[in-house]
């Protein structure tokens, strides 16, 4: 999967890993809206967030089993968010 993240008209290549998806969300957590798109299916938003919280996710199994367990401890400050490293 090749992911691109969009924030305020800026485009970032996001590594297809749970760590970097969380890092992207946390880096831009104060933005009104962020979007991550899988370019193999650009008509479907892979993930949208608002103020660092998940608004929608196309893959509900990924959301439930991987993203939420990794992201929530970062949002609570229990785990340090990794540095976002765009490709």
C-alpha positions in Angstrom: 0.0 0.0 0.0 1.3 3.5 -0.9 -0.1 6.1 1.4 -0.2 9.9 1.1 -1.2 12.2 3.9 -2.7 15.6 3.3 -2.8 18.5 5.7 -3.7 22.0 4.8 -3.0 21.3 1.1 0.4 19.8 1.9 1.1 16.3 0.7 3.3 13.8 2.6 4.3 10.3 1.7 3.5 8.1 4.7 5.2 4.8 5.3 2.8 1.9 5.4 3.4 1.0 9.1 1.3 1.4 12.2 4.1 3.4 13.8 4.3 6.0 11.0 0.5 6.3 10.5 0.3 7.0 14.3 3.2 9.4 14.0 1.5 11.3 11.2 -1.8 11.6 13.2 0.1 12.7 16.3 2.3 15.3 14.5 -0.8 17.0 13.0 -3.1 16.4 16.0 -4.0 20.0 16.3 -5.2 20.3 12.7 -8.9 20.5 11.9 -8.6 17.8 9.3 -6.0 15.3 8.0 -6.5 12.7 5.4 -4.5 9.6 4.5 -5.2 8.1 1.0 -4.1 4.8 -0.4 -3.1 5.7 -4.0 -4.1 2.3 -5.3 -7.7 3.4 -4.4 -7.6 7.2 -4.4 -11.4 7.6 -4.4 -11.6 6.0 -1.0 -10.2 7.9 2.0 -8.1 5.4 3.9 -8.3 7.5 7.1 -9.5 10.9 8.2 -8.8 12.6 11.5 -9.9 15.8 13.2 -7.9 17.3 16.0 -5.9 14.0 16.3 -9.0 11.8 16.7 -10.1 9.3 14.0 -13.1 10.5 12.1 -13.4 7.7 9.6 -11.4 4.6 8.5 -12.2 2.5 5.5 -10.6 -0.7 7.0 -12.5 -1.3 10.2 -10.5 -4.4 11.1 -7.2 -2.5 10.8 -8.8 0.3 12.9 -10.0 -2.1 15.7 -7.1 -4.5 15.8 -4.0 -2.3 15.1 -4.6 1.5 14.9 -6.6 2.1 18.1 -4.5 -0.1 20.3 -1.3 1.8 19.1 -2.8 5.3 18.9 -4.8 5.6 22.1 -1.8 5.2 24.5 -0.1 8.0 22.6 -3.1 10.2 22.8 -3.3 9.6 26.6 0.4 10.4 27.0 1.2 6.8 28.2 3.5 6.1 25.3 5.7 8.6 23.5 4.6 9.2 19.8 7.3 8.3 17.3 8.8 10.9 15.1 7.0 11.3 11.8 9.4 10.6 8.9 7.9 11.3 5.5 9.3 9.2 2.7 
